[in-house]
Amino acid sequence: MQGEDDLRGLAKIMEFMRTVSILLVLMHCYWFCYGFFKEEQWTLSIIDKVLGNFQRTAGLFSHTLYTKLFALVLLALSCLGSKGVKNEKITWIKIYIALTIGFVFFFLNTPLLRLPVEMATFLYIFTLSLGYISLLMAGVWMSRLLKNNLMDDVFNTENESFMQETQLMQNEYSVNLPTKFWYQKKQHNGWINIVNPFRATIVLGTPGSGKSYAIVNNYIKQQIEKGFSMYIYDFKFDDLSTIAYNHLLKHTDKYKVKPKFYIINFDDPRRSHRCNPINPDFMTDISDAYESAYTIMLNLNRSWIQKQGDFFVESPIILLAAIIWFLKIYDNGKYCTFPHAIELLNKKYADVFTILTTYSELENYLSPFMDAWQGGAQDQLQGQIASAKIPLSRMISPQLYWVMTGDDFSLDINNPKEPKILCVGNNPDRQNIYSAALGLYNSRIVKLINKKGQLKSSVIIDELPTIYFRGLDNLIATARSNKVAVCLGFQDYSQLTRDYGDKESKVIQNTVGNIFSGQVVGETAKSLSERFGKILQRRQSMTINRNDKSTSISTQLESLIPASKISTLTQGMFVGAVSDNFDERIEQKIFHAEIVVDNEKVAAETKTYQKIPEILSFVNEQGEDMMKAEIEANYKQIKQDIIGIVSAELERIKNDPDLQHLVPKTDDKKSNTPK
């Protein structure tokens, strides 16, 4: 009750001051237009005495400006304390217009002496009144103005803007991206600081969102500048490879030991080094052969990824693993290459099993096949073998055989004595064939680089779902201490789940410390929005009835970056979160900003780029191009090697009395069917 009484008392004071202000304006008109009122005999002696006393005591009417100012002050005070019904249609523009009109007509009007007295008096009083009313309206509108009207921000942009990192934080491993972001109705310059790239990075975004241009390319450039060895999976060869090659040319001085640049490219043998991914020197156990076989078969049959452990999935993998290990132990691994394994698998299975079963290391691996063979289950056995033969037969290619049978370099890319930048190129038109072979390189590299005492290294894979990367989840989880930075680019989580299976996809999503996302939709956008958390936001509600209008403003926890915002991001705009270190704390890890790319600088750099040179020339002394002939010769030599191995092994078994019982007895008509 006391509060209501105080408000009523304040309202009466305001009304009194406004009344006095109006009386002053009327007295002003009477005093300064006295000649007109006297001529019309509209004067009163008592009013004349009152005004005379005012003039003598305070000099209030000694100049027109004094009365106007005093009246304006009282008007302003009366409006300042008044409580009006808020109106969202009242804007500062309307208030400024009313104030301008008021000041012009109220202060700048003077009696026009050239006009007749009646007309001059009428115009003076009219303009003075118009100016006063305009000022009064402006004052009333100010009291009714709905401050911080949230209805003006229909997309809730201001509520969902937040302060981001503006300080550049660099260290010997960091990747730093300049940004621009919106906060408190202003654009600010900021930085995304990936101070710990070894906690892995995911880059998401629909095609055209700018993930490669703004992020992946910067990762390659900055990590080369900081002396990283690097493995790059270039799905659209040679986009990323050209950037890496040219940037390495400019920054070889950043390495203690000058790194070498290597390429694996099945499309053009002239621009490809040769490398044997199952080099026997790097296989120490039969489990390494199993890992290689596993990677190859799952890349060729993506549906098998979600059926791991099934009999008809494991059988062909085990058979291929046994063949690879046989080639490893035969003749000191002279023929241990992937093409030789394919060719041996395609020989008569009676001969293959006869040879393999003579080696004690392979007995356990081959027991399911031997049970089927000895039990007369030829149909089952043929089905198991066909599951391995059919997909691998797609990989029979002279060019692929050429690349995978040489030994130009080893896959230990982060060897401090021989650092390497390795780019492997795929082709969207042949990805189903090439992905299996490239996946084999991937699986071997994962094993070789995740070791202590090696050089800091980076694994950059753009368009991850186009290839099955065996052991990727384990690499992310364990390689941080070995200074291996992983950067994965793909379009959205559903794509990863489709090609890697739900379990492995979830592990990859949940173990990554740094995440970037351009425009993504659906479940991916919702998942990211939940990851970024919530922020305290203001909410406004308005009630309008016939007599009154009420507005209430409340606060509520809402998504910091809603899924709807993530699904409508502009090209170059990214949301995400970064991780920090014990001694390098980042207060604001979440960002929603445009990554700034100097387009002119990038265009100028691109113009100066050199093409990746030819690595091998097939031209002979006579100037003839012998590429096709040499590749065909290598292809035929591999086939001949396997024929020789099979013949020599069968001869060995035939001449060994202890092994003669293993030689299959065949019909003349059905030489491939054991009895």
N, C-alpha and C positions, 0 to 999 in steps of 0.2 A: 504493500500500500504506500509506503514511504517513497519508493521509486516512482510510482505512478504520479504521486503528488509533485515530485520534483520535475517530472517531465511536463506536467500541466503548467507549472510555474515558469519553466523555461519557454514554453510555447507562448505564454502571455507576454513575456519580455520581448520575444521576437516580434510578435504582432505590434507591440507598443513602438518598437524602434522603426518598424516599417511605416506605421502611421505618422510618426514624427518626420520621417524622410519625405513622405508625400506632402505633409503640411509645409515643409521647408521649400519644396518645389513650387507650391501654390503661392507662398509668400514671396518667393523669388520672382514669379511672374507679376505679382501685384506691384512689387517695389520697382522693378526695372521697366515696367510698362505703365508706370503711374500716370504719365501724361495722358495716355489714352483713356484710362479709367476715370481720371478727373474730368476730362472733356465730356465723357459720357455720363458724368455725375454718378459713377458707381463706387465712390469712395466712402469710407466711414472713418470718423475722427478717432474713434477708439483704436482701430487697426493702425491708423497712422502713428498714434502715440506708442503702441506696442513695438512696431517696427523701428521707430526712432530710438527707443530705448535699446533694442538689440544692436542697432548700428553704433550707438555711442559706447556701449559697454564692450562689445566684442569685435566691432568692425566687420560683422558678418556680411553686411550688404555693401561694403566699400568697393567690391568688384564682383562681377558675375561668376568668376571662377570659384570664389570662396564658398558660396552657397551650394554650388553644384557639387564640389568636392565633399562638403559635409553631408549633403543628402546622399551621395554615393556611398560613403563610408557606412552610414546607418543602414542603407539598403543591403550592402554586402554582409554586414553583421547579422541582419535579420534572416538573410537567405542561408548563411552559414550554419545556423543552428536549427533550421527548419527540417522537418521529417516529411518527405513526400513519398507518394506511391512510386516505386521503381518501375521503369519502363524500358524495355530492351530496344525500342525504336529510337530512343534519344541517343544521339552520338555526339562526339566532340566536334564534328564538323558543323552540326547545327548550332551548337553553343558558340563556336567561334564566329559564325556568321551573325548571330544575334548580338554578340559583344561588339563586333565591328560596326554594325549599323547603329547600335546604342551609343558608342563613343563618338561617332561622327555627328549624329544628330543632337546629342546631348551637350557636347563640349565645343563643337566647331560652328554652331549656329550663332549668328549675330544679327541684330536688327538691321535691315536694309534701309538706309537713310533716304535713298533715292525714291523709294516707293511711298505712296500715301501712308499716313500713320495707321489707319485702320488695317490696311493690307499687311504692312510690315509687322504690326502687333500680332495679327492672326497667324502669319507664317512662323513667327518666333515661338509663340505658344504651342503651335501644332508640332513643329520639329522638336521642341524641347520635350513635349509629352510623348512623341513617338520614340525618341531616344531613351527616355526614362522607362517606357513600357518594354522596349527591347532589352534594356539592361535587367529589368525585373524578370522577364522571361528567361534570360540567360542564367540568372541566379537561381530561379526555381528549377530549371532543367538540371543545373549542376547538382542540386539536392536530390533529384529523382534519377540521376544517371546511374545505370546498373554497372558498377565497376567490376572489372575482370569478368565481363560477360562471356561465359564459356560457349554460348550459342554461336559466337563468331568463329570458333574453331571447330567446324563441323566434322573434320577428320581426326580430331583429337591429337593433332601434331605436337602442340606445345606440351600437353600432358605426358606424351610418350617420348619427348626429347629428354636427354640427360647429359650431364657433363662427362666427357670422355678424356682419355689420356692425351695431354698436350706436350708432354716432355719426351724428348728423344732419349732412349735408353739403349746403349750399344755395348756389346762385348765381343769377344773373339769368335763367337758362334752365331750371333743374333742376325735376324732378318728384320729389317725396319721398313715399313711402308707408310708414306705420308698420306694424310687424309684431310677431308673437309667434312664438318658435321654441323648440324643445326641445334642451337640451344639458346633459350630465352630470346627468341626472335632475332638471333644473330648467327651468322656463319663463323665458325671457329676453325682454326688450323690445328690438326692433331697428328698423332703417330700411333700406328699399331706396332708394338714392339714384341716380336717373338724372341724373347731372351733365352728360351730353352727349346730349340727345335728338336732336341732328342726325345721329347715327350710326344712326338709325332704330330702331324697336321693333316686335317681333312679339308679339301676344297670342294664345296658343293655348288651346283648351279645348273639350270637348264641350258641347252645349247644357245650360245650367243649372250650369256649373262656376263661374260668377260673374265671368267676364272683363269684361263690360261694367260691372257694378255696382261691382266692386272696382278696376278699372284704367282702362278707357276713360273712364268718367265723371270720374274724378280727373284724368286728362290734360286733359280739356276745361276743368274748373274751374280747375286750377292754371295752365294756360297762358293763360287769359283774365286771371287775376289778375296775370300777368307781362307783359301787353301784347302778346300774339301776335295777329297776324291769323290767320284760320282758315278752312279748308275742311273741312266735315264731310259725309261720305256717310252718310245716315241711312236704313238699309234698312227699318226699321220706323217710318216717319215717324208721329208726331213725337217719339219717345222722346228722342233725343239733342238734337234741335232745341230742345225746351222747356227742357232743362237749360242749353244754351248761351245762349238768349235771356234767361232770368231771371238767370243769373250775370253776363251782360254788363250788365244794368240796374244791378246792385249795384257793378260795378267799372269803369265807364267812366272813372273818374279815373285809372286805371292807364295810360292811353294819352295820348300827347302830342297827337295829333289824334283826336277822338272817332270811333270806328269806326261804320259803319252795318251793320245786320243785314239780310241778304237771304235769301230762300227761293226755291227752285225746286221746285214741287209740281204735277205734272200732274193729280192727282186733283181738286183744288179750286182753280180759278183765282182765287177770292176771296182765298186765302191764299198767293198766289204772285206773285213779281215776274216780269217778262218779260225774257228775255235771249237774244240771238242768238249762239250759240257759234261761228259762222263769220263773225263781223263782219268785213267787208272791211278795216277799219282795222288789224286784227291779223294779216292774212295778207299776207306780203311776197313769197312765192315759191310756185310751183305745188306745191312739196313740202309746204307747209302744207295745201293742198287734199288731197293724197294721204294725209297723216297723218289728216286728218279722215275721209276715205272709208274708210281702213283700219280705224279704230276702230269706225265704224258697222257695217261689214260683219262684222267678227269678233265683235262683240257679238251680232249677229243670228244668226250661224252659228258657234257655239262649236267645232264640229268642225274648222273651218278653221284654228284656231290652230295645230294640229299639222300642217297641210298648207301652211304658208306657202311661197310660191314656185311652187306648182302653177299650171298654166295656167288652170284653171277657178276658181281662187281669186283670182288676180291680175286676170283680165279684168274681172269686175264692179267690182272696186275701182278699177281704172284708169278705167273708164267713168264711175263716179260722181265721181271726182276731176276728170275733164275737165269734167263738168257744173258742179261747184262753182266751178272756176276761170273757166269761161265767165261765170257769174253775177257773179263778182268783177270781171271786166273790162267787163261790159256795163253801160252807162249809169252808170259810176262806182260800181258795186256796189249800186245802189238795191234790187235784188231778190236780193241775196246772202244768202239764209237757207236753212236746212235744208228747211223745207216747200216752198219754191220748187224746190229741187233734186229732191225726190221727185216733184213734179208734172211737172217737165220730163222726168224719166226715163220717166214713164209716157205720154208722147206717142208718136206714130208714130216708129219708129226711123229711117225714111227721112227724115223731117223733121229729127229730132234730129241725125243724121249730116251731113245737108246743111248745117245751120247751123254745127255745130262745126268742120267741115273748112274753113270759110272763115277761120278764125283760125289764124295761123301758130304761135302759142304752143302749140296743141293738136295739131299735126300728128304729132309723134312719139308722143304718148300714144295717138292714135287709129289709128296705122298697122296694128295687128293686126286691128282691126275693118274698116278700109277694104280690107285685103287679102281678107278673107272676103267683104265686100260685092261688090267688083269681080270677085272670082273665082267668084262665083255660089254660094258656100257659105252659102246662106241658113239652112239648118238649124243649122249651127254658130253662125252669128251670132245666131239667135234663142235658142239655148241660152245663149250668153254674156249676152245681154240679160236673159233670164228669170232667170238666177242673181242679177242685181241687182234686178230688178223684184219678184220674188215675196217675198223677205224684207222689202224696204222697204214693200211694200203693207200689211204688218201694222201699220205705224206711222202710217198715215193716220188721224188723229184730230183733230177740230176743236179739242179742248182742248190737245193737244200742239202743234198749229199755232199756237194763240194764244200760248202761253208762249214759243215759240222764234222768234217774229217781232218781238218788241219789243226795246227797248234801254233798259231802266230802269237798267242798270249794266253796267260792263265787268268782265271776269274777272281783271284784274290785282289780286287781293285784297291783295297786300302792297305796294301803292303807298303810300309814306310820306305822300303828300298826301291819299289817300283809302283808308285801311285799311278792310277789310271782314271780317265774319263771314258766310260763305256756307254755308247748309245745303241740300243737295239731297236730296229725299225720294223713296224708292222705295216700291213696294207689292208685297209677296210674291205677291199674286194676279196681278199684271201685270208681273212683273219681266222677262219675256222681251221685252216691248215697250219698257218704260221704260229698261231697262239700256243699250240702244243709244244713246238720246238722251242719257242721263246720262254714258255713256262719252265722248261727244263733248265735253261740258263738262270732263270729267276731262283729256282729252288737250290741250285748249286751255289749261287752268290749269297743267298741268305745264310747258308751254312758257313761259308768261308769268311764273310765279313764280320760275323757276330763273335769276335774273339778279342781277348784282351791284348793290349799293347800295340794295337793297330792305329793307323792314321784316322783322323776324323773323316767320316764319310756320309754321303747323302744318297738316299734311294728315292727317286722321283718317278712316280707312275701316273701318267695322265690317262684318263679313260680306263680305270682299274677293272671294271666288269668285263672288258673285252679279253681278259686273260686271267687264268686261274693261278694265283700266286700262292703256292703251297708254303705254309709256315709263316704267313704274313702276320697273323695275330700274335704268334710267339715272338716274332721279331720286334713288334711294337712294344710288347710287354717286357722284354728282357734286354733289348739292345741299347737302352739309354745309357747304361754304365760303360758301354763300349764305344760311345760317341758315334752312334749311327742315327742319323736324322731321316725320318720317313715322311714323305709328302705324297698324299693320295688324292687324285682328282677324279671325281665321277659326278653323275647328274643328280641322283637322289638315293635315299636309303632303300627304296623298293627295288631299284635296279641292282643294288648290292645284294639284297636278300634273295632275289631271283637267281643270281649266278653263283652265290657263295653259300646259300642255305641260311636258314634263320639263326641258328646257333652261332656260326662263325661271324655272320654279319653283325649280330648284337655285340659280340666280343670286340670286334674292330671299332664299332661306334662308341663303346663305353670305355675303351682304354686310351683313346686319343685325347691329348691335352689341349691342343690348339685346333680351333675350327673356324672356317670361313664359309659363308653361305651367300650366294647370290639369290636370284629368284628361284624358289622351289615351292611346290604346292602339296596339298594333301597331308598325309600322315607325317611326311618329313618336316613340313612347316610347323605342324603341331608339336612334334617332338622337340624341335629347336626352340620353339617358344617356351616350352616347359623348362628346357635346360637354362634359359636366360633368366628365369625367375620372374618375380613381381616387384612392383614399385607402388608407393603410395600416390594415388592420383585423386584429383578433385572432381566431384560430380555435382552437377547443378540440376535442380528440379524447380519447375515454375507452375504456380496455380493461379488461374485467372477466373474471376466470377464477375457478376454485374457491378459490384460495388468496390471491389478491391483486387489487388494482384499481389501475390506473395512469392518470394524467391528464396530458396534454401540451398546452401552449398555444403556438401559433405565430402569426406575423404574415404577412399576405399582402396584396398590392395588389388591391383589389376596387372595383367601381363605387361612386362617392360617392353617387349617387342611382340605384338600379337601375330598369330599365324597369318592373318589377312594382310598385314604389312609385309611379311616375308614373301608372300605369294604375289606381290605387286611391285617388287623392287625394280628400280630402273637399272639399265645396263651400267655397270661400273659401281653400283651401290652394293655394299656387303654388310651383313651382320655377322656377329661371331663372338668368340671369347678366346682369350689367350691364357697361358699358364705363366707362373713366375718362379723365382728361385728364393732360397733362404735369404741371400744377401742382396737380392734385387726385387723388392716388393713392388707390385703394380696394384695400386689401390682400385682403379677402375678397369677391370679385365674385360668387360663386355663393351662392344662397340656397334654402332649403327652409323656408317659413314660411307662417303664416296672415296675410293682409293684413287689418289691423284697420280696420273701417269702423264709424263711430259711427252705428248704425242709428237711434237716437232723433233725432240731429241731422239725418240725411238725411230722416227722416219729417217732422220739423218744417219743414224747408226745402220739401219737396214740397208740403205743405199750403198754403204761402204763394205757390206758383208762380202766375204769371199765364198765361193762355192766350195763345198767339201771336195778335195781333189781325188782323182782316181788313185786307188791304193795299189792296184795290180794291173799291169798292162799285159794283155795276151797277144801282143803283136810280136811276131818272130823277126829274125834278121832280114827276111825278105819283105817285111812290111805287111805281111798277111795277118788278119785277125784270126787267132787260133782259139778264141774263148770257147766256142761251141765244141770244138774238137777235144780240148783239154778236159772240159767238164764231162763230156761223154766218155772219155777215156777213164776218168776217175770213177764214173758210175759203173762202167763195165768191170773195172778192177775190183771194186767192192763185191760185186756179184761173184767174180772169179775167186776172190779170197774166201768167201763163204763156201763155195763149191769145194775148194781145196781143203778147208777145215773139216767139212762133213766127210769127204772121202778119206782123209787121213785118220780121222777119229774112228770111222767104221772099220778101217783096215786094222787099226790098233786093237779094237775090240775083238775083231775076227781072229787075230793072231794070239790073243791072250786066252788061254784055256779057262781061266776063272771068270771070264766075261762073255764067253760064247753063248751062254744061256740067255743073254739079253738081246741077241740078234733076232729081230722079228722074222717070223716065217710068213711068207706072202704067197698068194696065188699069182699065176701069170696074168690073170685078168684084173685082179684087184690088188695091185702092189702096195696100196696105201692103207689097206685094212688089215689089222692084225687078227690072227686067229687064236 
